[in-house]
Amino acid sequence: MKHLTILVPNGENNLSSIVGAYKILTRANQYWQAGGKPQVFNIQLAGSCENIEFYDGLFSVKPHTNITALKKTDLIIIPSLNHNYEQAVKENQALISWIEQQYKNGAEIASVCTGAYLLASTGLLDGKSCSTHWAAADNFRAMFPNVNLQTDKLITDENGIYTNGGAYSFLNLLIYLVEKYYDRQTAIYCSKVFQIEMDRQSQQEFIIFKGQKQHNDDMVKEAQQYIEGNLHEKIAIEHLSARFAVGRRNFDRRFIKATGNTPLEYLQRAKVEWAKRAFETNRKTINEVMYEVGYSDVKAFREVFRKVTGISPLEYKGKYNRNA
């Protein structure tokens, strides 16, 4: 039987992903055993303190064991954190060191949402792909520039390290892990019991693009402001770079360094974000919205919209506009 450790970090973190992981994996064990098979996991909550409080003391968790008593585990689940990520990293150095050592000893690791901050602090994500909540993306990139952050992805799976996107998408990660460690039928059973959609791969449609402004390149900030103030126009990147008296290659390089996107990608994402809000809030047709964000070719608009959100404009409108 394998050992599964659900971590309970010190400080501010989210109770839901701890409880959710425990309930789903316990149910997977029960279903597996009901079929006459031996239990897959011994599941334990572990931390570095005897009692950890949540939400100003409204709830508390008493882990089964201390990490110092766990010399070996097979799978570690790191829950999501609340918003003070730097403080969480400082308060959990013992957990971070323990995670790193366990991985070296052969354990696999799954981080939920912003639990990726603890995982990245081990250095184990350097050079690897990672997902986290889209709202934390800019801050995460600034803290961990050597990690290949892919916030469009719902789940990453690389060298025994799993990460997932934001908030309650941890449920999809758990179904993914159930299928990996048990089988497809057990995953389907858990998805039906807990009513979790199977095989979701993207969190693109949930991303609210606010523009990556946490940088110090004033020229790029001015270019961003120009793009966002002129979304109705057809903006040529060559003209935009000329407007700021910067060569196209240098303009692209600085833009990517500052925002993580090429100027064209940024322009497309800004236009699509405006279009998404229009589809959510009014009765305008696809063509009307398309023209308002500077597109005249329906096919091109549809392709860009799908690339950014993962679904078509018509699907998006049907899903998020209650009057559609």
C-alpha positions as CSV (number, residue, x, y, z in Angstrom):
1,M,0.0,0.0,0.0
2,K,1.2,3.5,-0.9
3,H,1.3,6.4,1.4
4,L,-0.4,9.7,0.5
5,T,0.3,12.9,2.4
6,I,-2.0,15.9,2.2
7,L,0.0,18.9,3.6
8,V,-1.5,21.4,6.0
9,P,0.8,24.5,5.7
10,N,1.2,27.1,8.4
11,G,-0.4,30.5,8.0
12,E,-3.2,31.5,5.7
13,N,-4.3,28.8,3.3
14,N,-7.5,27.4,1.9
15,L,-9.3,24.6,3.8
16,S,-11.4,23.5,0.8
17,S,-8.6,21.8,-1.2
18,I,-7.5,20.0,2.0
19,V,-11.0,18.7,2.7
20,G,-11.8,18.0,-0.9
21,A,-8.6,16.0,-1.5
22,Y,-9.2,13.9,1.6
23,K,-12.9,13.2,0.7
24,I,-12.4,12.3,-2.9
25,L,-9.3,10.1,-2.4
26,T,-11.0,8.4,0.6
27,R,-14.0,7.6,-1.6
28,A,-11.7,6.3,-4.3
29,N,-10.1,3.9,-1.8
30,Q,-13.6,2.7,-0.7
31,Y,-14.8,2.1,-4.2
32,W,-11.6,0.3,-5.0
33,Q,-11.9,-2.0,-2.0
34,A,-15.6,-2.6,-2.7
35,G,-14.4,-4.3,-5.9
36,G,-12.3,-6.7,-3.9
37,K,-9.0,-5.0,-4.4
38,P,-6.5,-3.9,-1.8
39,Q,-6.5,-0.3,-0.5
40,V,-4.3,1.9,-2.7
41,F,-3.4,4.7,-0.3
42,N,-3.0,5.2,3.4
43,I,-4.1,8.8,3.5
44,Q,-2.7,11.2,6.2
45,L,-2.8,14.9,6.8
46,A,0.6,16.2,7.8
47,G,2.0,19.5,8.9
48,S,4.7,21.1,11.1
49,C,2.3,22.2,13.8
50,E,-0.3,20.3,15.9
51,N,-3.1,22.6,15.1
52,I,-3.6,25.0,12.2
53,E,-6.4,27.6,12.2
54,F,-8.3,28.8,9.2
55,Y,-10.3,31.9,8.5
56,D,-9.5,33.8,11.7
57,G,-10.0,30.8,13.9
58,L,-13.4,29.8,12.5
59,F,-12.1,26.4,11.6
60,S,-9.0,24.4,12.6
61,V,-7.2,21.3,11.4
62,K,-5.3,18.8,13.6
63,P,-3.0,16.9,11.2
64,H,-2.7,13.1,11.7
65,T,1.1,13.5,12.0
66,N,4.0,15.8,11.9
67,I,6.2,15.8,8.8
68,T,9.2,15.0,10.9
69,A,7.6,11.6,11.6
70,L,7.2,10.8,7.9
71,K,10.4,9.5,6.6
72,K,8.9,8.3,3.3
73,T,5.7,9.0,1.3
74,D,4.6,8.2,-2.2
75,L,2.4,11.2,-3.2
76,I,2.2,14.6,-1.7
77,I,-0.7,17.0,-2.2
78,I,0.1,20.7,-1.5
79,P,-3.2,22.7,-1.0
80,S,-3.8,26.2,-2.2
81,L,-2.7,29.3,-0.3
82,N,-4.4,32.6,0.3
83,H,-3.0,35.8,-1.1
84,N,0.0,36.5,1.1
85,Y,2.3,34.2,-0.9
86,E,5.7,35.6,0.3
87,Q,4.6,35.2,3.9
88,A,3.4,31.7,3.3
89,V,6.8,30.8,1.9
90,K,8.6,32.3,4.9
91,E,6.3,30.4,7.4
92,N,6.7,27.0,5.7
93,Q,10.4,26.6,5.2
94,A,10.3,23.3,7.0
95,L,7.6,22.0,4.7
96,I,9.5,23.2,1.6
97,S,12.7,21.4,2.6
98,W,10.7,18.3,3.4
99,I,8.9,18.3,0.0
100,E,12.2,18.7,-1.8
101,Q,13.8,15.8,0.1
102,Q,10.7,13.5,-0.4
103,Y,10.8,14.1,-4.2
104,K,14.5,13.2,-4.2
105,N,13.5,10.0,-2.3
106,G,11.0,9.1,-5.1
107,A,7.7,10.8,-4.1
108,E,5.5,12.4,-6.6
109,I,4.0,15.9,-5.9
110,A,0.8,17.6,-6.8
111,S,0.2,21.3,-6.1
112,V,-3.2,22.8,-6.0
113,C,-3.7,26.4,-7.4
114,T,-1.4,28.7,-5.5
115,G,0.2,25.8,-3.6
116,A,2.6,26.1,-6.6
117,Y,4.3,28.9,-4.6
118,L,5.5,26.3,-2.0
119,L,6.4,23.8,-4.7
120,A,8.3,26.4,-6.8
121,S,10.2,27.5,-3.6
122,T,11.9,24.0,-3.5
123,G,13.5,24.7,-6.9
124,L,11.9,21.5,-8.3
125,L,9.9,23.5,-10.8
126,D,12.9,25.3,-12.4
127,G,12.8,24.6,-16.1
128,K,9.5,22.7,-15.8
129,S,5.9,23.6,-16.8
130,C,3.6,24.8,-14.1
131,S,0.0,26.1,-13.8
132,T,-1.6,28.2,-11.0
133,H,-4.4,30.6,-10.6
134,W,-4.5,33.1,-13.5
135,A,-4.9,36.0,-11.0
136,A,-1.5,35.1,-9.4
137,A,0.4,34.7,-12.7
138,D,2.2,38.1,-12.8
139,N,3.3,37.8,-9.2
140,F,4.3,34.1,-9.7
141,R,6.4,34.9,-12.7
142,A,8.2,37.7,-10.8
143,M,9.0,35.4,-7.9
144,F,10.0,32.4,-10.0
145,P,11.3,33.5,-13.4
146,N,12.9,30.1,-14.1
147,V,9.5,28.3,-14.1
148,N,7.7,27.8,-17.3
149,L,4.3,29.1,-16.2
150,Q,1.4,28.1,-18.4
151,T,-1.8,29.5,-16.8
152,D,-3.9,28.5,-19.8
153,K,-3.4,24.8,-18.8
154,L,-5.7,23.3,-16.2
155,I,-3.2,20.5,-15.3
156,T,0.5,20.0,-16.0
157,D,2.2,16.6,-15.6
158,E,6.0,16.4,-15.8
159,N,8.5,14.1,-14.2
160,G,6.2,13.1,-11.3
161,I,5.1,16.7,-10.6
162,Y,1.5,17.7,-11.1
163,T,0.2,21.3,-10.9
164,N,-3.2,22.7,-11.6
165,G,-5.0,26.0,-12.2
166,G,-7.1,28.1,-9.9
167,A,-9.6,27.7,-7.1
168,Y,-12.0,24.7,-7.4
169,S,-10.3,23.4,-10.5
170,F,-8.4,21.3,-7.9
171,L,-11.3,18.9,-8.2
172,N,-10.3,18.2,-11.8
173,L,-6.7,17.5,-10.7
174,L,-8.0,15.0,-8.1
175,I,-10.0,13.1,-10.7
176,Y,-6.9,13.1,-12.9
177,L,-4.9,11.6,-10.0
178,V,-7.5,9.1,-9.2
179,E,-7.4,7.8,-12.8
180,K,-3.6,7.8,-12.7
181,Y,-3.3,5.9,-9.4
182,Y,-6.5,3.7,-9.6
183,D,-8.1,3.4,-13.0
184,R,-10.5,5.1,-15.4
185,Q,-13.6,3.5,-13.9
186,T,-12.8,4.7,-10.4
187,A,-12.2,8.2,-11.8
188,I,-15.6,8.1,-13.6
189,Y,-17.3,6.9,-10.3
190,C,-15.7,9.7,-8.3
191,S,-16.7,12.3,-11.0
192,K,-20.3,11.1,-10.8
193,V,-20.5,11.0,-7.0
194,F,-18.9,14.5,-6.6
195,Q,-20.3,15.8,-9.9
196,I,-17.0,16.9,-11.4
197,E,-16.6,17.3,-15.1
198,M,-14.2,14.7,-16.6
199,D,-11.2,15.5,-18.8
200,R,-11.1,19.2,-18.5
201,Q,-7.8,20.4,-19.9
202,S,-8.0,24.2,-19.9
203,Q,-8.9,27.2,-17.7
204,Q,-8.7,29.6,-20.6
205,E,-12.4,30.6,-20.6
206,F,-12.2,31.6,-16.9
207,I,-9.2,34.0,-17.3
208,I,-9.9,37.7,-16.9
209,F,-7.2,39.5,-18.8
210,K,-6.2,42.6,-16.9
211,G,-2.9,43.2,-18.7
212,Q,0.5,42.5,-17.2
213,K,1.5,45.8,-15.6
214,Q,3.9,44.7,-12.9
215,H,7.0,45.8,-14.7
216,N,9.2,48.9,-14.9
217,D,9.4,49.4,-18.7
218,D,7.7,52.8,-19.2
219,M,7.7,52.4,-23.0
220,V,5.9,49.1,-22.8
221,K,3.4,50.5,-20.3
222,E,2.6,53.4,-22.8
223,A,2.2,50.8,-25.6
224,Q,-0.2,48.8,-23.4
225,Q,-2.2,51.9,-22.6
226,Y,-2.4,52.8,-26.3
227,I,-3.6,49.3,-27.2
228,E,-6.2,49.2,-24.5
229,G,-7.4,52.7,-25.5
230,N,-7.8,51.9,-29.2
231,L,-9.2,48.4,-29.2
232,H,-11.7,49.4,-32.0
233,E,-8.9,50.0,-34.4
234,K,-6.8,47.7,-36.5
235,I,-3.4,48.2,-34.9
236,A,-0.3,47.1,-36.9
237,I,2.5,46.2,-34.6
238,E,5.0,47.8,-37.0
239,H,3.2,51.1,-36.7
240,L,3.0,50.7,-32.9
241,S,6.8,50.2,-32.6
242,A,7.4,53.2,-34.9
243,R,5.1,55.3,-32.7
244,F,7.6,54.8,-29.9
245,A,10.6,55.1,-32.1
246,V,11.8,51.6,-31.4
247,G,12.8,49.0,-34.0
248,R,10.3,46.1,-34.3
249,R,12.7,43.4,-33.1
250,N,13.7,45.4,-30.0
251,F,10.1,46.4,-29.4
252,D,9.0,42.7,-29.4
253,R,11.9,41.7,-27.1
254,R,11.1,44.4,-24.5
255,F,7.4,43.6,-24.7
256,I,7.9,39.9,-24.1
257,K,10.3,40.5,-21.3
258,A,7.9,42.9,-19.6
259,T,4.6,41.1,-20.1
260,G,5.3,37.5,-21.1
261,N,3.4,38.1,-24.3
262,T,4.4,39.3,-27.8
263,P,2.7,42.6,-28.7
264,L,0.4,40.7,-31.1
265,E,-0.6,38.3,-28.4
266,Y,-1.3,41.1,-26.0
267,L,-3.3,43.0,-28.6
268,Q,-5.4,39.8,-29.3
269,R,-6.0,39.1,-25.6
270,A,-7.0,42.7,-24.9
271,K,-9.5,42.6,-27.8
272,V,-10.9,39.3,-26.8
273,E,-11.3,40.4,-23.2
274,W,-13.4,43.4,-24.4
275,A,-15.4,41.1,-26.6
276,K,-16.0,38.6,-23.7
277,R,-17.5,41.4,-21.6
278,A,-19.7,42.5,-24.5
279,F,-21.0,39.0,-25.0
280,E,-21.7,38.7,-21.3
281,T,-23.6,41.9,-20.9
282,N,-25.6,42.9,-24.0
283,R,-27.6,41.5,-27.0
284,K,-25.1,42.5,-29.7
285,T,-24.5,39.9,-32.4
286,I,-21.1,38.2,-33.0
287,N,-20.5,40.4,-36.0
288,E,-21.3,43.6,-34.2
289,V,-18.9,42.8,-31.4
290,M,-16.3,41.7,-33.9
291,Y,-16.4,45.1,-35.7
292,E,-16.2,47.0,-32.4
293,V,-12.9,45.3,-31.6
294,G,-11.4,46.1,-35.0
295,Y,-12.0,42.8,-36.9
296,S,-13.7,42.5,-40.2
297,D,-13.1,38.8,-41.0
298,V,-15.4,36.5,-39.1
299,K,-13.1,33.5,-39.5
300,A,-10.0,35.4,-38.2
301,F,-12.0,36.7,-35.2
302,R,-13.4,33.3,-34.4
303,E,-9.9,31.7,-34.6
304,V,-8.3,34.3,-32.3
305,F,-11.2,34.1,-29.8
306,R,-10.9,30.3,-29.7
307,K,-7.1,30.5,-29.3
308,V,-7.5,32.8,-26.3
309,T,-10.5,31.3,-24.6
310,G,-10.6,27.7,-25.8
311,I,-14.2,28.1,-27.1
312,S,-15.9,29.9,-30.0
313,P,-17.6,33.3,-29.6
314,L,-21.0,31.7,-30.1
315,E,-20.3,29.1,-27.4
316,Y,-19.0,31.8,-25.0
317,K,-22.1,34.0,-25.5
318,G,-24.4,31.0,-25.1
319,K,-22.7,30.0,-21.9
320,Y,-22.3,33.4,-20.1
321,N,-25.2,35.6,-21.4
322,R,-28.4,34.5,-19.8
323,N,-30.4,36.2,-22.5
324,A,-28.5,34.6,-25.4
